[in-house]
């Protein structure tokens, strides 16, 4: 048996054993109908990693057709793989599955877009105009993710029709990244990080390191200047890993400019315009041969335009950061990138969140108060090339919360193989089936072997 199959077998066994503690004895629910409208015990908005994984957990304990997942997309993508797609290590097809194959068979998939949430009526509106319908719920989980906003940068998305402009953040543009690397001859290869919240905050520099190795491997690096322009005041938010990343950029002769925000792309001139955030109104024009854009991101209109106190001031779902329960609507919970949780927005965070949300919502359904606390665990596998990776894991306080009894701030081939081969398998075969709450169990197992 291969190391990957052996590891997955152990992970699956431990995850199922942990989950069974909480599903045992949970009440079965059944769907009802009211006033001609569809009515469900539980409605989940969103079929991404959070929506799929939490629906799978509840589908095991609730009656058939008691759950509805509202999701318009035909394809579910494992988006953390797009770093590898852009670097030529995986294909876009590898990252996708039909939505019908990742949702539980005993729930209702409402293949439509949610357009309004009315917590006072316990309804979600789908569709627009004459096709509007209301779906009633007893309990609601919001899992809509975060919105890409390329249009916030002048000249985008039109510039993606020109050579050299690419982005690993969209299925529409990710294949352009490898093509830009293949076509690169000489000049600047520029990589950006926007002045907004983002999902997977490490991804903008992962492709930077992959590009460096690609150009070296193909004899182009001497004619290239790699530039990383980030709106942040640091290279990475957790110092334990940032120190290692600074060593990587210095050893590879990569230019890093802090507090620089991309505001415009002039494709015909192959020029990118950045604002100096420490000197508002001061701009710099940078010529490029390749430009990898991480788009500005923000809350969806469904949330930020809600008139019934769903969002916080920034437009994200306003939840208790420990219990994931909405602070004003107790039968509403949120998971993933749409929630206003002060942690990095990653699939690893969703995995840890869904275990907490499942337990707390189950308690609430049974007349008990939510009592389980999410500690902000998140993970960012910082791929530094075609063979190595720094596996960053940390909590709400930015403190390392590492799984393995080694220093994970170091570049390691073993962590790269975890990212490339093992994590996708965990995602498809465990997490989306409701059997993965993150590596907490393994962290406890390895704890006696860690150096203090």
C-alpha positions in Angstrom: 0.0 0.0 0.0 1.4 3.5 -0.9 2.1 6.1 1.7 -0.8 8.1 0.5 -3.3 5.3 0.7 -2.0 4.3 4.1 -2.2 7.8 5.5 -5.7 8.4 4.1 -6.9 5.1 5.6 -5.6 6.2 9.1 -7.1 9.7 8.7 -10.5 8.3 7.6 -10.6 5.9 10.6 -9.8 8.6 13.1 -12.2 11.2 11.6 -15.1 8.8 11.5 -14.4 7.7 15.1 -14.3 11.4 16.2 -17.5 12.3 14.3 -19.5 9.3 15.7 -19.4 10.8 19.2 -21.6 13.7 18.0 -23.9 11.9 15.6 -24.9 9.2 18.1 -28.4 9.9 19.4 -29.1 13.0 17.4 -32.8 13.4 16.5 -34.0 12.6 13.0 -35.8 15.4 11.2 -38.2 15.4 8.3 -39.1 18.1 5.8 -42.6 19.7 5.8 -44.4 22.1 3.5 -46.1 25.3 4.4 -48.5 27.6 2.4 -47.4 26.0 -0.8 -43.8 27.1 -0.3 -40.9 24.7 0.0 -40.0 24.3 3.7 -36.9 22.6 5.1 -35.6 22.0 8.5 -32.1 23.2 7.3 -31.3 25.4 4.4 -27.7 26.0 3.3 -26.8 28.7 0.9 -23.7 27.8 -1.1 -22.2 24.6 -2.5 -18.6 25.4 -1.9 -16.3 23.6 0.6 -18.4 24.9 3.6 -21.8 24.2 2.1 -20.9 20.7 0.9 -19.1 19.6 4.0 -21.8 20.8 6.5 -24.6 19.4 4.4 -22.8 16.0 4.4 -22.6 16.0 8.1 -26.3 16.8 8.7 -27.4 14.5 5.9 -26.3 11.6 8.0 -28.4 12.6 11.0 -31.5 14.2 9.5 -34.5 12.7 7.6 -34.4 12.4 3.9 -35.1 15.7 2.1 -34.9 17.7 5.3 -32.1 19.7 3.9 -31.8 22.1 0.9 -28.6 23.4 -0.6 -29.0 26.4 -2.8 -26.2 26.6 -5.4 -26.4 27.6 -9.1 -23.1 26.1 -10.3 -22.8 22.9 -12.2 -19.2 22.3 -11.1 -17.5 22.3 -7.7 -13.9 23.3 -7.8 -11.2 22.4 -5.3 -9.7 25.9 -5.6 -6.5 25.3 -3.5 -5.3 23.2 -6.5 -5.3 26.2 -8.8 -1.8 27.2 -7.6 -0.6 23.9 -9.0 -2.7 24.3 -12.2 -1.1 27.7 -12.8 2.3 26.1 -12.3 1.6 23.2 -14.7 1.6 20.5 -12.0 -2.2 19.8 -12.3 -4.9 20.4 -14.9 -8.0 22.5 -14.4 -10.0 19.3 -15.0 -8.2 17.7 -12.0 -9.6 20.4 -9.7 -13.3 20.0 -10.6 -16.2 17.6 -10.0 -19.8 17.8 -11.0 -21.8 19.5 -8.3 -24.3 16.6 -8.3 -21.5 14.2 -7.3 -20.3 16.2 -4.2 -23.7 16.9 -2.6 -25.4 14.2 -0.5 -27.9 12.1 -2.4 -30.7 12.5 0.3 -30.8 16.3 0.2 -32.5 18.7 -2.2 -30.2 20.6 -4.5 -31.9 23.9 -5.4 -30.0 24.8 -8.6 -30.6 28.5 -8.4 -29.1 31.7 -7.0 -30.2 33.1 -3.6 -31.1 36.7 -4.0 -32.4 37.7 -0.6 -32.4 36.5 3.0 -35.3 37.4 5.2 -34.5 36.2 8.8 -37.7 37.8 10.2 -39.8 35.5 8.0 -37.2 32.6 8.0 -37.1 32.6 4.3 -34.5 32.7 1.5 -35.6 34.2 -1.9 -34.3 32.5 -5.0 -34.5 33.8 -8.6 -35.5 37.3 -9.8 -38.6 39.0 -11.3 -41.5 36.7 -12.0 -39.4 33.6 -11.3 -38.9 34.6 -7.6 -39.7 31.9 -5.1 -39.4 31.7 -1.3 -37.8 28.8 0.6 -38.6 28.6 4.2 -36.2 27.3 6.8 -36.1 26.5 10.5 -32.3 26.8 10.6 -30.0 28.5 8.1 -26.3 28.1 7.3 -24.7 30.8 5.1 -21.8 29.5 3.1 -21.5 31.7 0.0 -17.8 32.4 0.1 -16.2 35.7 -1.0 -16.7 37.6 -4.3 -13.8 38.2 -6.8 -13.9 41.8 -8.0 -11.5 42.1 -10.9 -13.6 45.0 -12.2 -12.3 47.1 -9.2 -9.0 47.4 -11.1 -9.2 49.7 -14.1 -8.5 47.9 -17.3 -9.7 44.5 -15.9 -11.0 42.0 -16.8 -10.5 43.2 -20.4 -6.7 42.9 -20.0 -7.0 39.1 -19.6 -7.6 39.1 -23.4 -4.0 40.2 -23.9 -0.8 38.3 -23.6 1.0 37.9 -20.2 -1.9 38.9 -17.9 -3.2 36.0 -15.8 -4.7 35.0 -12.4 -4.8 31.7 -10.5 -7.9 32.9 -8.7 -10.4 32.1 -11.4 -11.2 29.1 -13.5 -11.5 31.5 -16.4 -7.9 32.7 -16.2 -5.8 30.1 -14.3 -4.7 28.4 -17.5 -3.3 31.7 -18.7 -0.6 31.5 -16.0 1.3 28.6 -17.4 1.0 30.1 -20.9 2.4 33.3 -19.6 5.4 31.5 -18.2 5.9 29.5 -21.4 5.8 32.7 -23.5 8.0 34.8 -21.2 11.2 36.0 -22.8 12.6 38.9 -20.8 11.5 41.7 -18.6 9.4 42.1 -15.4 7.3 39.3 -14.0 5.0 41.1 -11.6 2.8 39.5 -8.9 0.2 41.4 -6.8 -1.7 41.3 -3.5 -4.8 43.6 -3.2 -5.8 46.0 -0.5 -8.8 43.9 0.6 -9.5 40.7 2.4 -8.6 37.7 0.2 -9.1 34.0 0.3 -5.9 32.0 0.7 -3.6 34.9 1.5 -0.5 32.8 0.7 -1.5 32.0 -2.9 -0.3 35.3 -4.4 3.2 34.5 -3.5 3.1 30.8 -4.1 2.9 31.4 -7.8 5.8 33.9 -7.5 8.1 31.1 -6.2 6.8 28.6 -8.8 7.4 31.2 -11.5 11.0 31.7 -10.3 11.7 28.0 -10.5 10.0 27.6 -13.8 12.1 30.4 -15.3 15.3 29.0 -13.8 14.5 25.5 -15.2 13.9 26.9 -18.6 17.0 29.1 -18.8 15.0 32.4 -18.6 15.7 33.6 -15.1 18.8 35.7 -16.0 16.6 37.9 -18.2 13.8 38.2 -15.7 13.1 40.5 -12.8 10.6 39.1 -10.4 8.6 41.7 -8.5 6.1 41.1 -5.6 4.0 44.1 -4.9 1.8 43.7 -1.9 -0.6 46.0 -0.1 0.4 44.6 3.2 3.1 45.9 5.5 4.5 42.4 5.9 5.4 39.6 3.7 3.2 37.2 5.7 1.1 37.8 8.7 2.7 35.3 11.0 6.3 36.1 11.8 7.2 32.5 12.4 6.7 31.8 8.7 7.5 35.3 7.4 11.1 35.1 8.5 11.5 31.9 6.4 9.8 33.5 3.4 12.1 36.6 3.6 15.0 34.1 3.4 13.4 32.6 0.3 12.9 35.9 -1.6 16.4 37.1 -0.7 18.1 33.9 -1.8 16.2 34.0 -5.1 16.8 37.7 -5.8 13.1 38.6 -5.8 12.1 42.2 -5.3 9.4 42.8 -2.7 7.6 46.1 -2.4 5.3 46.5 0.6 2.2 48.8 0.7 1.7 48.8 -3.1 -1.8 48.3 -4.5 -2.6 47.6 -8.1 -5.1 50.1 -9.4 -4.9 49.9 -13.2 -3.7 47.7 -16.0 -2.9 49.3 -19.4 -2.7 46.2 -21.6 -1.7 48.0 -24.8 1.4 49.4 -23.1 2.0 46.3 -20.9 2.0 48.6 -17.9 0.7 48.1 -14.4 -0.1 51.2 -12.2 0.3 50.9 -8.4 -0.6 53.3 -5.6 1.8 53.8 -2.7 -0.6 53.2 0.2 1.7 55.1 2.6 1.6 58.1 0.3 -2.0 58.4 -1.0 -2.1 59.9 -4.4 1.4 58.8 -5.3 1.5 56.3 -8.2 4.1 54.2 -9.9 4.0 52.7 -13.4 5.6 49.3 -13.7 6.2 47.7 -17.2 5.5 44.0 -17.3 6.1 41.0 -19.6 4.0 38.9 -17.2 1.4 40.1 -14.7 -0.3 37.8 -12.2 -3.2 39.6 -10.6 -4.8 38.7 -7.3 -8.1 40.5 -7.5 -9.7 42.6 -4.9 -12.4 40.7 -3.0 -15.4 41.5 -0.9 -18.7 40.3 0.5 -21.5 39.3 -1.9 -24.4 41.7 -2.4 -26.7 39.0 -1.0 -25.0 39.6 2.4 -23.7 43.2 2.3 -27.0 44.6 1.0 -29.2 42.7 3.5 -31.6 45.0 5.3 -32.3 42.7 8.2 -29.0 42.9 10.1 -27.2 39.9 8.6 -23.9 41.7 7.8 -21.4 43.5 9.9 -20.1 47.0 8.9 -17.8 45.4 6.3 -20.5 43.4 4.7 -19.6 39.9 6.0 -22.0 37.7 8.0 -21.8 38.9 11.6 -21.2 35.8 13.7 -19.7 35.0 17.1 -16.1 34.1 16.2 -16.1 31.1 18.6 -19.5 29.5 18.1 -20.2 30.6 14.5 -23.8 31.5 15.5 -25.1 34.8 14.2 -25.0 37.5 16.9 -28.6 38.7 16.3 -30.4 35.8 14.6 -29.8 32.7 16.7 -31.1 30.1 14.2 -28.6 31.4 11.6 -25.0 30.3 11.4 -22.2 31.0 8.9 -19.1 29.1 7.7 -16.1 30.0 5.5 -15.1 33.1 3.7 -18.4 34.9 4.0 -18.2 35.0 7.8 -16.5 37.9 9.6 -14.0 35.6 11.4 -10.6 37.2 12.0 -8.6 34.4 10.6 -7.2 33.6 7.1 -9.8 32.5 4.7 -8.8 29.0 3.6 -10.3 25.5 3.0 -8.4 24.3 6.1 -10.2 26.9 8.2 -13.5 25.7 6.8 -12.6 22.1 7.8 -12.0 23.2 11.4 -15.1 25.4 11.4 -17.5 22.7 10.2 -16.9 20.5 13.1 -17.7 23.3 15.5 -20.7 24.5 13.5 -22.1 21.0 13.3 -21.9 20.4 17.1 -23.2 23.8 18.0 -26.1 23.8 15.5 -27.0 20.2 16.6 -27.1 21.5 20.2 -29.3 24.4 19.2 -31.7 22.2 17.3 -32.0 20.1 20.5 -32.7 23.1 22.7 -29.2 23.5 24.1 -26.9 26.5 23.8 -23.9 26.4 21.5 -20.8 25.6 23.6 -18.1 24.4 21.3 -15.4 27.0 20.3 -13.5 27.5 17.1 -10.0 28.7 17.9 -9.3 30.3 14.5 -7.3 27.4 13.2 -6.3 27.8 9.6 -3.5 26.5 7.4 -1.7 27.8 4.4 0.7 25.4 2.5 3.2 27.9 1.2 4.5 26.2 -1.9 7.9 27.6 -2.6 8.5 25.8 -5.9 8.1 22.4 -7.7 9.5 20.4 -4.8 9.1 22.2 -1.4 6.5 23.8 0.8 6.3 25.6 4.1 3.2 24.3 5.9 1.9 27.3 7.9 -0.7 26.5 10.6 -1.9 29.1 13.1 -4.8 30.4 15.2 -6.8 33.6 15.8 -3.8 35.1 17.6 -1.4 34.4 14.8 0.4 31.8 16.9 1.6 28.6 15.2 -0.7 25.7 15.8 1.3 23.0 14.0 0.3 19.4 13.5 3.6 17.7 13.0 6.5 17.3 15.5 8.9 19.2 13.3 9.6 22.9 12.5 7.1 23.6 9.8 8.6 27.0 9.0 11.3 25.2 7.0 10.9 24.3 3.3 10.2 20.5 3.1 9.6 18.1 0.3 7.3 16.1 2.5 5.0 19.1 3.0 5.0 19.7 -0.8 3.8 16.1 -1.3 1.1 16.6 1.3 -0.1 19.7 -0.6 0.1 18.1 -4.0 -1.1 14.6 -3.4 -2.6 14.0 0.0 -4.7 17.2 0.7 -6.8 16.8 -2.5 -7.6 13.3 -1.5 -8.6 14.4 2.0 -10.8 17.1 0.5 -12.7 14.9 -2.0 -12.9 11.7 0.0 -13.2 12.9 3.6 -14.1 16.6 4.0 -16.8 16.8 1.4 -18.3 13.7 2.8 -18.5 15.2 6.3 -15.6 13.1 7.7 -12.9 15.7 8.2 -12.7 18.4 10.9 -9.1 19.3 10.3 -6.0 17.8 11.8 -6.7 18.4 15.5 -6.8 14.7 16.3 -3.4 14.2 14.8 -2.0 17.3 16.5 -2.9 15.6 19.8 -1.4 12.3 18.8 1.9 14.0 17.8 2.0 16.3 20.8 4.2 14.0 23.0 6.9 14.0 20.2 7.1 17.8 19.9 10.1 19.7 21.3 9.1 22.3 23.9 
